[in-house]
Amino acid sequence: MKASEVREMSIADLQDRIGVETQRLNSMRINHAISPLENTSEFNKIRKDIARMKTILAEKEKEQN
């Protein structure tokens, strides 16, 4: 997900999306522990997307206050 796409989202949407992506990452980690995944680079992509969303969420919350 690109930063420009994330910036278009509302604060509530960002919070929901962060929760969904975090759950997805956790379930992938559990599945990887049971049986190895073929594409482990997906972990890094999801982690970076979550970090990007959290950063932009913090910026938006700071602008509101």
PDBQT receptor file of N, H, CA, C and O in Angstrom, charges set to zero:
ATOM      1  N   MET A   1       0.849  -1.171   0.000  1.00  0.00    +0.000 N 
ATOM      2  CA  MET A   1       0.000   0.000   0.000  1.00  0.00    +0.000 C 
ATOM      3  C   MET A   1       0.896   1.235   0.000  1.00  0.00    +0.000 C 
ATOM      4  O   MET A   1       1.826   1.344   0.799  1.00  0.00    +0.000 OA
ATOM      5  N   LYS A   2       0.606   2.146  -0.892  1.00  0.00    +0.000 N 
ATOM      6  H   LYS A   2      -0.150   2.058  -1.542  1.00  0.00    +0.000 HD
ATOM      7  CA  LYS A   2       1.414   3.349  -1.017  1.00  0.00    +0.000 C 
ATOM      8  C   LYS A   2       0.974   4.400  -0.007  1.00  0.00    +0.000 C 
ATOM      9  O   LYS A   2      -0.165   4.391   0.462  1.00  0.00    +0.000 OA
ATOM     10  N   ALA A   3       1.888   5.301   0.320  1.00  0.00    +0.000 N 
ATOM     11  H   ALA A   3       2.813   5.307  -0.060  1.00  0.00    +0.000 HD
ATOM     12  CA  ALA A   3       1.597   6.353   1.294  1.00  0.00    +0.000 C 
ATOM     13  C   ALA A   3       0.477   7.253   0.800  1.00  0.00    +0.000 C 
ATOM     14  O   ALA A   3      -0.331   7.725   1.600  1.00  0.00    +0.000 OA
ATOM     15  N   SER A   4       0.412   7.498  -0.497  1.00  0.00    +0.000 N 
ATOM     16  H   SER A   4       1.068   7.115  -1.147  1.00  0.00    +0.000 HD
ATOM     17  CA  SER A   4      -0.652   8.354  -1.025  1.00  0.00    +0.000 C 
ATOM     18  C   SER A   4      -2.025   7.721  -0.819  1.00  0.00    +0.000 C 
ATOM     19  O   SER A   4      -3.003   8.428  -0.575  1.00  0.00    +0.000 OA
ATOM     20  N   GLU A   5      -2.104   6.400  -0.916  1.00  0.00    +0.000 N 
ATOM     21  H   GLU A   5      -1.309   5.826  -1.115  1.00  0.00    +0.000 HD
ATOM     22  CA  GLU A   5      -3.373   5.702  -0.665  1.00  0.00    +0.000 C 
ATOM     23  C   GLU A   5      -3.744   5.791   0.804  1.00  0.00    +0.000 C 
ATOM     24  O   GLU A   5      -4.916   5.958   1.144  1.00  0.00    +0.000 OA
ATOM     25  N   VAL A   6      -2.755   5.682   1.673  1.00  0.00    +0.000 N 
ATOM     26  H   VAL A   6      -1.803   5.546   1.397  1.00  0.00    +0.000 HD
ATOM     27  CA  VAL A   6      -3.012   5.720   3.110  1.00  0.00    +0.000 C 
ATOM     28  C   VAL A   6      -3.463   7.115   3.527  1.00  0.00    +0.000 C 
ATOM     29  O   VAL A   6      -4.346   7.250   4.375  1.00  0.00    +0.000 OA
ATOM     30  N   ARG A   7      -2.871   8.148   2.946  1.00  0.00    +0.000 N 
ATOM     31  H   ARG A   7      -2.154   8.038   2.257  1.00  0.00    +0.000 HD
ATOM     32  CA  ARG A   7      -3.224   9.529   3.305  1.00  0.00    +0.000 C 
ATOM     33  C   ARG A   7      -4.672   9.867   2.951  1.00  0.00    +0.000 C 
ATOM     34  O   ARG A   7      -5.261  10.757   3.564  1.00  0.00    +0.000 OA
ATOM     35  N   GLU A   8      -5.248   9.175   1.979  1.00  0.00    +0.000 N 
ATOM     36  H   GLU A   8      -4.770   8.452   1.481  1.00  0.00    +0.000 HD
ATOM     37  CA  GLU A   8      -6.626   9.425   1.576  1.00  0.00    +0.000 C 
ATOM     38  C   GLU A   8      -7.625   8.821   2.552  1.00  0.00    +0.000 C 
ATOM     39  O   GLU A   8      -8.796   9.200   2.548  1.00  0.00    +0.000 OA
ATOM     40  N   MET A   9      -7.186   7.899   3.379  1.00  0.00    +0.000 N 
ATOM     41  H   MET A   9      -6.235   7.591   3.382  1.00  0.00    +0.000 HD
ATOM     42  CA  MET A   9      -8.077   7.216   4.312  1.00  0.00    +0.000 C 
ATOM     43  C   MET A   9      -8.368   8.098   5.528  1.00  0.00    +0.000 C 
ATOM     44  O   MET A   9      -7.563   8.948   5.905  1.00  0.00    +0.000 OA
ATOM     45  N   SER A  10      -9.538   7.874   6.129  1.00  0.00    +0.000 N 
ATOM     46  H   SER A  10     -10.192   7.184   5.822  1.00  0.00    +0.000 HD
ATOM     47  CA  SER A  10      -9.887   8.617   7.338  1.00  0.00    +0.000 C 
ATOM     48  C   SER A  10      -9.204   7.977   8.546  1.00  0.00    +0.000 C 
ATOM     49  O   SER A  10      -8.644   6.885   8.449  1.00  0.00    +0.000 OA
ATOM     50  N   ILE A  11      -9.256   8.660   9.667  1.00  0.00    +0.000 N 
ATOM     51  H   ILE A  11      -9.711   9.547   9.746  1.00  0.00    +0.000 HD
ATOM     52  CA  ILE A  11      -8.615   8.158  10.882  1.00  0.00    +0.000 C 
ATOM     53  C   ILE A  11      -9.241   6.834  11.314  1.00  0.00    +0.000 C 
ATOM     54  O   ILE A  11      -8.528   5.897  11.674  1.00  0.00    +0.000 OA
ATOM     55  N   ALA A  12     -10.557   6.755  11.281  1.00  0.00    +0.000 N 
ATOM     56  H   ALA A  12     -11.136   7.516  10.989  1.00  0.00    +0.000 HD
ATOM     57  CA  ALA A  12     -11.239   5.522  11.686  1.00  0.00    +0.000 C 
ATOM     58  C   ALA A  12     -10.873   4.371  10.748  1.00  0.00    +0.000 C 
ATOM     59  O   ALA A  12     -10.646   3.247  11.198  1.00  0.00    +0.000 OA
ATOM     60  N   ASP A  13     -10.815   4.651   9.449  1.00  0.00    +0.000 N 
ATOM     61  H   ASP A  13     -10.999   5.564   9.084  1.00  0.00    +0.000 HD
ATOM     62  CA  ASP A  13     -10.437   3.619   8.490  1.00  0.00    +0.000 C 
ATOM     63  C   ASP A  13      -9.016   3.138   8.733  1.00  0.00    +0.000 C 
ATOM     64  O   ASP A  13      -8.732   1.944   8.639  1.00  0.00    +0.000 OA
ATOM     65  N   LEU A  14      -8.127   4.069   9.044  1.00  0.00    +0.000 N 
ATOM     66  H   LEU A  14      -8.357   5.039   9.120  1.00  0.00    +0.000 HD
ATOM     67  CA  LEU A  14      -6.736   3.695   9.318  1.00  0.00    +0.000 C 
ATOM     68  C   LEU A  14      -6.640   2.798  10.544  1.00  0.00    +0.000 C 
ATOM     69  O   LEU A  14      -5.923   1.797  10.533  1.00  0.00    +0.000 OA
ATOM     70  N   GLN A  15      -7.357   3.152  11.589  1.00  0.00    +0.000 N 
ATOM     71  H   GLN A  15      -7.940   3.965  11.598  1.00  0.00    +0.000 HD
ATOM     72  CA  GLN A  15      -7.317   2.353  12.809  1.00  0.00    +0.000 C 
ATOM     73  C   GLN A  15      -7.841   0.938  12.547  1.00  0.00    +0.000 C 
ATOM     74  O   GLN A  15      -7.275  -0.042  13.031  1.00  0.00    +0.000 OA
ATOM     75  N   ASP A  16      -8.925   0.847  11.779  1.00  0.00    +0.000 N 
ATOM     76  H   ASP A  16      -9.385   1.644  11.386  1.00  0.00    +0.000 HD
ATOM     77  CA  ASP A  16      -9.474  -0.466  11.439  1.00  0.00    +0.000 C 
ATOM     78  C   ASP A  16      -8.491  -1.264  10.593  1.00  0.00    +0.000 C 
ATOM     79  O   ASP A  16      -8.280  -2.452  10.834  1.00  0.00    +0.000 OA
ATOM     80  N   ARG A  17      -7.901  -0.621   9.619  1.00  0.00    +0.000 N 
ATOM     81  H   ARG A  17      -8.072   0.345   9.423  1.00  0.00    +0.000 HD
ATOM     82  CA  ARG A  17      -6.969  -1.301   8.716  1.00  0.00    +0.000 C 
ATOM     83  C   ARG A  17      -5.717  -1.773   9.449  1.00  0.00    +0.000 C 
ATOM     84  O   ARG A  17      -5.198  -2.852   9.163  1.00  0.00    +0.000 OA
ATOM     85  N   ILE A  18      -5.233  -0.970  10.392  1.00  0.00    +0.000 N 
ATOM     86  H   ILE A  18      -5.655  -0.094  10.625  1.00  0.00    +0.000 HD
ATOM     87  CA  ILE A  18      -4.076  -1.370  11.193  1.00  0.00    +0.000 C 
ATOM     88  C   ILE A  18      -4.404  -2.637  11.983  1.00  0.00    +0.000 C 
ATOM     89  O   ILE A  18      -3.585  -3.553  12.060  1.00  0.00    +0.000 OA
ATOM     90  N   GLY A  19      -5.594  -2.688  12.564  1.00  0.00    +0.000 N 
ATOM     91  H   GLY A  19      -6.260  -1.945  12.501  1.00  0.00    +0.000 HD
ATOM     92  CA  GLY A  19      -6.013  -3.880  13.308  1.00  0.00    +0.000 C 
ATOM     93  C   GLY A  19      -6.097  -5.111  12.421  1.00  0.00    +0.000 C 
ATOM     94  O   GLY A  19      -5.665  -6.195  12.812  1.00  0.00    +0.000 OA
ATOM     95  N   VAL A  20      -6.653  -4.942  11.225  1.00  0.00    +0.000 N 
ATOM     96  H   VAL A  20      -7.003  -4.061  10.908  1.00  0.00    +0.000 HD
ATOM     97  CA  VAL A  20      -6.786  -6.061  10.292  1.00  0.00    +0.000 C 
ATOM     98  C   VAL A  20      -5.408  -6.566   9.854  1.00  0.00    +0.000 C 
ATOM     99  O   VAL A  20      -5.157  -7.771   9.842  1.00  0.00    +0.000 OA
ATOM    100  N   GLU A  21      -4.536  -5.655   9.503  1.00  0.00    +0.000 N 
ATOM    101  H   GLU A  21      -4.740  -4.676   9.513  1.00  0.00    +0.000 HD
ATOM    102  CA  GLU A  21      -3.194  -6.045   9.039  1.00  0.00    +0.000 C 
ATOM    103  C   GLU A  21      -2.379  -6.679  10.169  1.00  0.00    +0.000 C 
ATOM    104  O   GLU A  21      -1.597  -7.597   9.924  1.00  0.00    +0.000 OA
ATOM    105  N   THR A  22      -2.553  -6.202  11.393  1.00  0.00    +0.000 N 
ATOM    106  H   THR A  22      -3.188  -5.456  11.592  1.00  0.00    +0.000 HD
ATOM    107  CA  THR A  22      -1.850  -6.785  12.533  1.00  0.00    +0.000 C 
ATOM    108  C   THR A  22      -2.314  -8.218  12.764  1.00  0.00    +0.000 C 
ATOM    109  O   THR A  22      -1.499  -9.104  13.018  1.00  0.00    +0.000 OA
ATOM    110  N   GLN A  23      -3.624  -8.447  12.675  1.00  0.00    +0.000 N 
ATOM    111  H   GLN A  23      -4.286  -7.727  12.468  1.00  0.00    +0.000 HD
ATOM    112  CA  GLN A  23      -4.154  -9.800  12.812  1.00  0.00    +0.000 C 
ATOM    113  C   GLN A  23      -3.642 -10.702  11.700  1.00  0.00    +0.000 C 
ATOM    114  O   GLN A  23      -3.310 -11.864  11.936  1.00  0.00    +0.000 OA
ATOM    115  N   ARG A  24      -3.579 -10.165  10.492  1.00  0.00    +0.000 N 
ATOM    116  H   ARG A  24      -3.849  -9.221  10.301  1.00  0.00    +0.000 HD
ATOM    117  CA  ARG A  24      -3.085 -10.926   9.348  1.00  0.00    +0.000 C 
ATOM    118  C   ARG A  24      -1.626 -11.332   9.565  1.00  0.00    +0.000 C 
ATOM    119  O   ARG A  24      -1.244 -12.471   9.294  1.00  0.00    +0.000 OA
ATOM    120  N   LEU A  25      -0.816 -10.394  10.055  1.00  0.00    +0.000 N 
ATOM    121  H   LEU A  25      -1.126  -9.469  10.275  1.00  0.00    +0.000 HD
ATOM    122  CA  LEU A  25       0.590 -10.683  10.324  1.00  0.00    +0.000 C 
ATOM    123  C   LEU A  25       0.731 -11.757  11.395  1.00  0.00    +0.000 C 
ATOM    124  O   LEU A  25       1.538 -12.676  11.255  1.00  0.00    +0.000 OA
ATOM    125  N   ASN A  26      -0.049 -11.643  12.462  1.00  0.00    +0.000 N 
ATOM    126  H   ASN A  26      -0.704 -10.896  12.576  1.00  0.00    +0.000 HD
ATOM    127  CA  ASN A  26       0.018 -12.638  13.537  1.00  0.00    +0.000 C 
ATOM    128  C   ASN A  26      -0.392 -14.022  13.049  1.00  0.00    +0.000 C 
ATOM    129  O   ASN A  26       0.247 -15.015  13.399  1.00  0.00    +0.000 OA
ATOM    130  N   SER A  27      -1.438 -14.099  12.252  1.00  0.00    +0.000 N 
ATOM    131  H   SER A  27      -1.957 -13.293  11.967  1.00  0.00    +0.000 HD
ATOM    132  CA  SER A  27      -1.875 -15.406  11.749  1.00  0.00    +0.000 C 
ATOM    133  C   SER A  27      -0.842 -15.991  10.787  1.00  0.00    +0.000 C 
ATOM    134  O   SER A  27      -0.641 -17.205  10.754  1.00  0.00    +0.000 OA
ATOM    135  N   MET A  28      -0.186 -15.128  10.003  1.00  0.00    +0.000 N 
ATOM    136  H   MET A  28      -0.350 -14.142  10.030  1.00  0.00    +0.000 HD
ATOM    137  CA  MET A  28       0.869 -15.619   9.119  1.00  0.00    +0.000 C 
ATOM    138  C   MET A  28       2.041 -16.168   9.923  1.00  0.00    +0.000 C 
ATOM    139  O   MET A  28       2.631 -17.179   9.544  1.00  0.00    +0.000 OA
ATOM    140  N   ARG A  29       2.381 -15.518  11.019  1.00  0.00    +0.000 N 
ATOM    141  H   ARG A  29       1.902 -14.696  11.327  1.00  0.00    +0.000 HD
ATOM    142  CA  ARG A  29       3.473 -16.006  11.868  1.00  0.00    +0.000 C 
ATOM    143  C   ARG A  29       3.138 -17.367  12.464  1.00  0.00    +0.000 C 
ATOM    144  O   ARG A  29       3.991 -18.252  12.521  1.00  0.00    +0.000 OA
ATOM    145  N   ILE A  30       1.906 -17.530  12.904  1.00  0.00    +0.000 N 
ATOM    146  H   ILE A  30       1.213 -16.811  12.858  1.00  0.00    +0.000 HD
ATOM    147  CA  ILE A  30       1.477 -18.812  13.474  1.00  0.00    +0.000 C 
ATOM    148  C   ILE A  30       1.517 -19.894  12.398  1.00  0.00    +0.000 C 
ATOM    149  O   ILE A  30       2.016 -20.994  12.635  1.00  0.00    +0.000 OA
ATOM    150  N   ASN A  31       0.991 -19.578  11.219  1.00  0.00    +0.000 N 
ATOM    151  H   ASN A  31       0.586 -18.684  11.026  1.00  0.00    +0.000 HD
ATOM    152  CA  ASN A  31       1.010 -20.547  10.121  1.00  0.00    +0.000 C 
ATOM    153  C   ASN A  31       2.437 -20.892   9.717  1.00  0.00    +0.000 C 
ATOM    154  O   ASN A  31       2.722 -22.038   9.370  1.00  0.00    +0.000 OA
ATOM    155  N   HIS A  32       3.321 -19.929   9.757  1.00  0.00    +0.000 N 
ATOM    156  H   HIS A  32       3.089 -18.998  10.038  1.00  0.00    +0.000 HD
ATOM    157  CA  HIS A  32       4.713 -20.165   9.391  1.00  0.00    +0.000 C 
ATOM    158  C   HIS A  32       5.392 -21.073  10.412  1.00  0.00    +0.000 C 
ATOM    159  O   HIS A  32       6.268 -21.859  10.051  1.00  0.00    +0.000 OA
ATOM    160  N   ALA A  33       5.006 -20.976  11.663  1.00  0.00    +0.000 N 
ATOM    161  H   ALA A  33       4.294 -20.337  11.957  1.00  0.00    +0.000 HD
ATOM    162  CA  ALA A  33       5.586 -21.832  12.691  1.00  0.00    +0.000 C 
ATOM    163  C   ALA A  33       5.150 -23.282  12.501  1.00  0.00    +0.000 C 
ATOM    164  O   ALA A  33       5.902 -24.211  12.798  1.00  0.00    +0.000 OA
ATOM    165  N   ILE A  34       3.941 -23.462  12.008  1.00  0.00    +0.000 N 
ATOM    166  H   ILE A  34       3.331 -22.708  11.766  1.00  0.00    +0.000 HD
ATOM    167  CA  ILE A  34       3.411 -24.810  11.797  1.00  0.00    +0.000 C 
ATOM    168  C   ILE A  34       3.987 -25.421  10.524  1.00  0.00    +0.000 C 
ATOM    169  O   ILE A  34       4.538 -26.522  10.539  1.00  0.00    +0.000 OA
ATOM    170  N   SER A  35       3.852 -24.692   9.433  1.00  0.00    +0.000 N 
ATOM    171  H   SER A  35       3.404 -23.797   9.421  1.00  0.00    +0.000 HD
ATOM    172  CA  SER A  35       4.413 -25.161   8.160  1.00  0.00    +0.000 C 
ATOM    173  C   SER A  35       5.010 -23.959   7.449  1.00  0.00    +0.000 C 
ATOM    174  O   SER A  35       4.324 -22.955   7.257  1.00  0.00    +0.000 OA
ATOM    175  N   PRO A  36       6.263 -24.039   7.057  1.00  0.00    +0.000 N 
ATOM    176  CA  PRO A  36       6.958 -22.888   6.469  1.00  0.00    +0.000 C 
ATOM    177  C   PRO A  36       6.246 -22.330   5.238  1.00  0.00    +0.000 C 
ATOM    178  O   PRO A  36       5.765 -23.076   4.385  1.00  0.00    +0.000 OA
ATOM    179  N   LEU A  37       6.193 -21.005   5.170  1.00  0.00    +0.000 N 
ATOM    180  H   LEU A  37       6.584 -20.399   5.863  1.00  0.00    +0.000 HD
ATOM    181  CA  LEU A  37       5.600 -20.334   4.027  1.00  0.00    +0.000 C 
ATOM    182  C   LEU A  37       6.624 -20.255   2.895  1.00  0.00    +0.000 C 
ATOM    183  O   LEU A  37       7.832 -20.244   3.131  1.00  0.00    +0.000 OA
ATOM    184  N   GLU A  38       6.120 -20.202   1.670  1.00  0.00    +0.000 N 
ATOM    185  H   GLU A  38       5.139 -20.212   1.478  1.00  0.00    +0.000 HD
ATOM    186  CA  GLU A  38       7.013 -20.092   0.525  1.00  0.00    +0.000 C 
ATOM    187  C   GLU A  38       7.593 -18.685   0.408  1.00  0.00    +0.000 C 
ATOM    188  O   GLU A  38       8.778 -18.519   0.118  1.00  0.00    +0.000 OA
ATOM    189  N   ASN A  39       6.751 -17.670   0.634  1.00  0.00    +0.000 N 
ATOM    190  H   ASN A  39       5.788 -17.805   0.869  1.00  0.00    +0.000 HD
ATOM    191  CA  ASN A  39       7.177 -16.288   0.432  1.00  0.00    +0.000 C 
ATOM    192  C   ASN A  39       7.263 -15.568   1.775  1.00  0.00    +0.000 C 
ATOM    193  O   ASN A  39       6.299 -14.935   2.206  1.00  0.00    +0.000 OA
ATOM    194  N   THR A  40       8.390 -15.663   2.419  1.00  0.00    +0.000 N 
ATOM    195  H   THR A  40       9.173 -16.177   2.069  1.00  0.00    +0.000 HD
ATOM    196  CA  THR A  40       8.539 -15.036   3.735  1.00  0.00    +0.000 C 
ATOM    197  C   THR A  40       8.773 -13.527   3.642  1.00  0.00    +0.000 C 
ATOM    198  O   THR A  40       8.730 -12.843   4.664  1.00  0.00    +0.000 OA
ATOM    199  N   SER A  41       9.017 -12.999   2.457  1.00  0.00    +0.000 N 
ATOM    200  H   SER A  41       9.052 -13.555   1.626  1.00  0.00    +0.000 HD
ATOM    201  CA  SER A  41       9.185 -11.551   2.312  1.00  0.00    +0.000 C 
ATOM    202  C   SER A  41       7.868 -10.814   2.564  1.00  0.00    +0.000 C 
ATOM    203  O   SER A  41       7.856  -9.596   2.748  1.00  0.00    +0.000 OA
ATOM    204  N   GLU A  42       6.778 -11.548   2.570  1.00  0.00    +0.000 N 
ATOM    205  H   GLU A  42       6.787 -12.537   2.420  1.00  0.00    +0.000 HD
ATOM    206  CA  GLU A  42       5.471 -10.955   2.850  1.00  0.00    +0.000 C 
ATOM    207  C   GLU A  42       5.425 -10.391   4.276  1.00  0.00    +0.000 C 
ATOM    208  O   GLU A  42       4.730  -9.409   4.536  1.00  0.00    +0.000 OA
ATOM    209  N   PHE A  43       6.168 -11.017   5.197  1.00  0.00    +0.000 N 
ATOM    210  H   PHE A  43       6.733 -11.815   4.986  1.00  0.00    +0.000 HD
ATOM    211  CA  PHE A  43       6.241 -10.502   6.569  1.00  0.00    +0.000 C 
ATOM    212  C   PHE A  43       6.741  -9.062   6.573  1.00  0.00    +0.000 C 
ATOM    213  O   PHE A  43       6.147  -8.193   7.212  1.00  0.00    +0.000 OA
ATOM    214  N   ASN A  44       7.828  -8.815   5.860  1.00  0.00    +0.000 N 
ATOM    215  H   ASN A  44       8.311  -9.520   5.341  1.00  0.00    +0.000 HD
ATOM    216  CA  ASN A  44       8.402  -7.472   5.824  1.00  0.00    +0.000 C 
ATOM    217  C   ASN A  44       7.459  -6.480   5.171  1.00  0.00    +0.000 C 
ATOM    218  O   ASN A  44       7.351  -5.343   5.630  1.00  0.00    +0.000 OA
ATOM    219  N   LYS A  45       6.778  -6.879   4.118  1.00  0.00    +0.000 N 
ATOM    220  H   LYS A  45       6.866  -7.803   3.745  1.00  0.00    +0.000 HD
ATOM    221  CA  LYS A  45       5.850  -5.977   3.437  1.00  0.00    +0.000 C 
ATOM    222  C   LYS A  45       4.722  -5.553   4.364  1.00  0.00    +0.000 C 
ATOM    223  O   LYS A  45       4.365  -4.376   4.418  1.00  0.00    +0.000 OA
ATOM    224  N   ILE A  46       4.165  -6.503   5.087  1.00  0.00    +0.000 N 
ATOM    225  H   ILE A  46       4.454  -7.459   5.043  1.00  0.00    +0.000 HD
ATOM    226  CA  ILE A  46       3.057  -6.193   5.992  1.00  0.00    +0.000 C 
ATOM    227  C   ILE A  46       3.543  -5.325   7.147  1.00  0.00    +0.000 C 
ATOM    228  O   ILE A  46       2.864  -4.373   7.531  1.00  0.00    +0.000 OA
ATOM    229  N   ARG A  47       4.712  -5.643   7.705  1.00  0.00    +0.000 N 
ATOM    230  H   ARG A  47       5.264  -6.417   7.393  1.00  0.00    +0.000 HD
ATOM    231  CA  ARG A  47       5.257  -4.838   8.799  1.00  0.00    +0.000 C 
ATOM    232  C   ARG A  47       5.476  -3.395   8.363  1.00  0.00    +0.000 C 
ATOM    233  O   ARG A  47       5.163  -2.464   9.105  1.00  0.00    +0.000 OA
ATOM    234  N   LYS A  48       6.007  -3.213   7.170  1.00  0.00    +0.000 N 
ATOM    235  H   LYS A  48       6.261  -3.969   6.567  1.00  0.00    +0.000 HD
ATOM    236  CA  LYS A  48       6.252  -1.855   6.678  1.00  0.00    +0.000 C 
ATOM    237  C   LYS A  48       4.943  -1.122   6.409  1.00  0.00    +0.000 C 
ATOM    238  O   LYS A  48       4.844   0.078   6.663  1.00  0.00    +0.000 OA
ATOM    239  N   ASP A  49       3.938  -1.831   5.898  1.00  0.00    +0.000 N 
ATOM    240  H   ASP A  49       4.018  -2.806   5.691  1.00  0.00    +0.000 HD
ATOM    241  CA  ASP A  49       2.630  -1.204   5.675  1.00  0.00    +0.000 C 
ATOM    242  C   ASP A  49       2.015  -0.750   6.994  1.00  0.00    +0.000 C 
ATOM    243  O   ASP A  49       1.456   0.344   7.078  1.00  0.00    +0.000 OA
ATOM    244  N   ILE A  50       2.117  -1.587   8.021  1.00  0.00    +0.000 N 
ATOM    245  H   ILE A  50       2.571  -2.476   7.953  1.00  0.00    +0.000 HD
ATOM    246  CA  ILE A  50       1.577  -1.232   9.335  1.00  0.00    +0.000 C 
ATOM    247  C   ILE A  50       2.304  -0.006   9.881  1.00  0.00    +0.000 C 
ATOM    248  O   ILE A  50       1.672   0.911  10.405  1.00  0.00    +0.000 OA
ATOM    249  N   ALA A  51       3.617   0.011   9.762  1.00  0.00    +0.000 N 
ATOM    250  H   ALA A  51       4.131  -0.734   9.337  1.00  0.00    +0.000 HD
ATOM    251  CA  ALA A  51       4.396   1.152  10.246  1.00  0.00    +0.000 C 
ATOM    252  C   ALA A  51       4.026   2.424   9.489  1.00  0.00    +0.000 C 
ATOM    253  O   ALA A  51       3.901   3.491  10.089  1.00  0.00    +0.000 OA
ATOM    254  N   ARG A  52       3.851   2.312   8.184  1.00  0.00    +0.000 N 
ATOM    255  H   ARG A  52       3.952   1.445   7.697  1.00  0.00    +0.000 HD
ATOM    256  CA  ARG A  52       3.472   3.465   7.359  1.00  0.00    +0.000 C 
ATOM    257  C   ARG A  52       2.109   3.997   7.795  1.00  0.00    +0.000 C 
ATOM    258  O   ARG A  52       1.918   5.207   7.918  1.00  0.00    +0.000 OA
ATOM    259  N   MET A  53       1.158   3.081   8.029  1.00  0.00    +0.000 N 
ATOM    260  H   MET A  53       1.313   2.098   7.929  1.00  0.00    +0.000 HD
ATOM    261  CA  MET A  53      -0.177   3.505   8.449  1.00  0.00    +0.000 C 
ATOM    262  C   MET A  53      -0.154   4.151   9.821  1.00  0.00    +0.000 C 
ATOM    263  O   MET A  53      -0.851   5.139  10.050  1.00  0.00    +0.000 OA
ATOM    264  N   LYS A  54       0.644   3.605  10.744  1.00  0.00    +0.000 N 
ATOM    265  H   LYS A  54       1.210   2.802  10.557  1.00  0.00    +0.000 HD
ATOM    266  CA  LYS A  54       0.734   4.190  12.083  1.00  0.00    +0.000 C 
ATOM    267  C   LYS A  54       1.353   5.576  12.045  1.00  0.00    +0.000 C 
ATOM    268  O   LYS A  54       0.928   6.465  12.783  1.00  0.00    +0.000 OA
ATOM    269  N   THR A  55       2.347   5.770  11.195  1.00  0.00    +0.000 N 
ATOM    270  H   THR A  55       2.691   5.048  10.595  1.00  0.00    +0.000 HD
ATOM    271  CA  THR A  55       2.998   7.074  11.070  1.00  0.00    +0.000 C 
ATOM    272  C   THR A  55       2.023   8.118  10.543  1.00  0.00    +0.000 C 
ATOM    273  O   THR A  55       1.934   9.220  11.084  1.00  0.00    +0.000 OA
ATOM    274  N   ILE A  56       1.299   7.775   9.498  1.00  0.00    +0.000 N 
ATOM    275  H   ILE A  56       1.370   6.880   9.058  1.00  0.00    +0.000 HD
ATOM    276  CA  ILE A  56       0.354   8.722   8.908  1.00  0.00    +0.000 C 
ATOM    277  C   ILE A  56      -0.817   8.971   9.852  1.00  0.00    +0.000 C 
ATOM    278  O   ILE A  56      -1.349  10.079   9.911  1.00  0.00    +0.000 OA
ATOM    279  N   LEU A  57      -1.220   7.927  10.597  1.00  0.00    +0.000 N 
ATOM    280  H   LEU A  57      -0.787   7.026  10.549  1.00  0.00    +0.000 HD
ATOM    281  CA  LEU A  57      -2.282   8.105  11.588  1.00  0.00    +0.000 C 
ATOM    282  C   LEU A  57      -1.845   9.093  12.650  1.00  0.00    +0.000 C 
ATOM    283  O   LEU A  57      -2.630   9.955  13.045  1.00  0.00    +0.000 OA
ATOM    284  N   ALA A  58      -0.630   8.993  13.115  1.00  0.00    +0.000 N 
ATOM    285  H   ALA A  58       0.008   8.293  12.794  1.00  0.00    +0.000 HD
ATOM    286  CA  ALA A  58      -0.111   9.927  14.122  1.00  0.00    +0.000 C 
ATOM    287  C   ALA A  58      -0.074  11.342  13.574  1.00  0.00    +0.000 C 
ATOM    288  O   ALA A  58      -0.398  12.289  14.291  1.00  0.00    +0.000 OA
ATOM    289  N   GLU A  59       0.313  11.502  12.318  1.00  0.00    +0.000 N 
ATOM    290  H   GLU A  59       0.576  10.732  11.735  1.00  0.00    +0.000 HD
ATOM    291  CA  GLU A  59       0.329  12.823  11.695  1.00  0.00    +0.000 C 
ATOM    292  C   GLU A  59      -1.068  13.418  11.642  1.00  0.00    +0.000 C 
ATOM    293  O   GLU A  59      -1.265  14.592  11.958  1.00  0.00    +0.000 OA
ATOM    294  N   LYS A  60      -2.041  12.600  11.239  1.00  0.00    +0.000 N 
ATOM    295  H   LYS A  60      -1.881  11.646  10.982  1.00  0.00    +0.000 HD
ATOM    296  CA  LYS A  60      -3.422  13.095  11.132  1.00  0.00    +0.000 C 
ATOM    297  C   LYS A  60      -3.979  13.463  12.503  1.00  0.00    +0.000 C 
ATOM    298  O   LYS A  60      -4.670  14.472  12.641  1.00  0.00    +0.000 OA
ATOM    299  N   GLU A  61      -3.684  12.653  13.514  1.00  0.00    +0.000 N 
ATOM    300  H   GLU A  61      -3.123  11.833  13.402  1.00  0.00    +0.000 HD
ATOM    301  CA  GLU A  61      -4.177  12.949  14.862  1.00  0.00    +0.000 C 
ATOM    302  C   GLU A  61      -3.527  14.228  15.390  1.00  0.00    +0.000 C 
ATOM    303  O   GLU A  61      -4.171  15.003  16.097  1.00  0.00    +0.000 OA
ATOM    304  N   LYS A  62      -2.273  14.449  15.055  1.00  0.00    +0.000 N 
ATOM    305  H   LYS A  62      -1.750  13.820  14.480  1.00  0.00    +0.000 HD
ATOM    306  CA  LYS A  62      -1.586  15.657  15.503  1.00  0.00    +0.000 C 
ATOM    307  C   LYS A  62      -2.186  16.885  14.828  1.00  0.00    +0.000 C 
ATOM    308  O   LYS A  62      -2.305  17.933  15.462  1.00  0.00    +0.000 OA
ATOM    309  N   GLU A  63      -2.567  16.777  13.553  1.00  0.00    +0.000 N 
ATOM    310  H   GLU A  63      -2.471  15.926  13.039  1.00  0.00    +0.000 HD
ATOM    311  CA  GLU A  63      -3.173  17.903  12.837  1.00  0.00    +0.000 C 
ATOM    312  C   GLU A  63      -4.526  18.278  13.438  1.00  0.00    +0.000 C 
ATOM    313  O   GLU A  63      -4.889  19.455  13.468  1.00  0.00    +0.000 OA
ATOM    314  N   GLN A  64      -5.276  17.278  13.919  1.00  0.00    +0.000 N 
ATOM    315  H   GLN A  64      -4.982  16.323  13.895  1.00  0.00    +0.000 HD
ATOM    316  CA  GLN A  64      -6.587  17.558  14.497  1.00  0.00    +0.000 C 
ATOM    317  C   GLN A  64      -6.485  18.317  15.810  1.00  0.00    +0.000 C 
ATOM    318  O   GLN A  64      -7.352  19.133  16.121  1.00  0.00    +0.000 OA
ATOM    319  N   ASN A  65      -5.460  18.067  16.569  1.00  0.00    +0.000 N 
ATOM    320  H   ASN A  65      -4.755  17.404  16.317  1.00  0.00    +0.000 HD
ATOM    321  CA  ASN A  65      -5.330  18.703  17.890  1.00  0.00    +0.000 C 
ATOM    322  C   ASN A  65      -4.651  20.001  17.813  1.00  0.00    +0.000 C 
ATOM    323  O   ASN A  65      -4.464  20.661  18.835  1.00  0.00    +0.000 OA
TER     324      ASN A  65
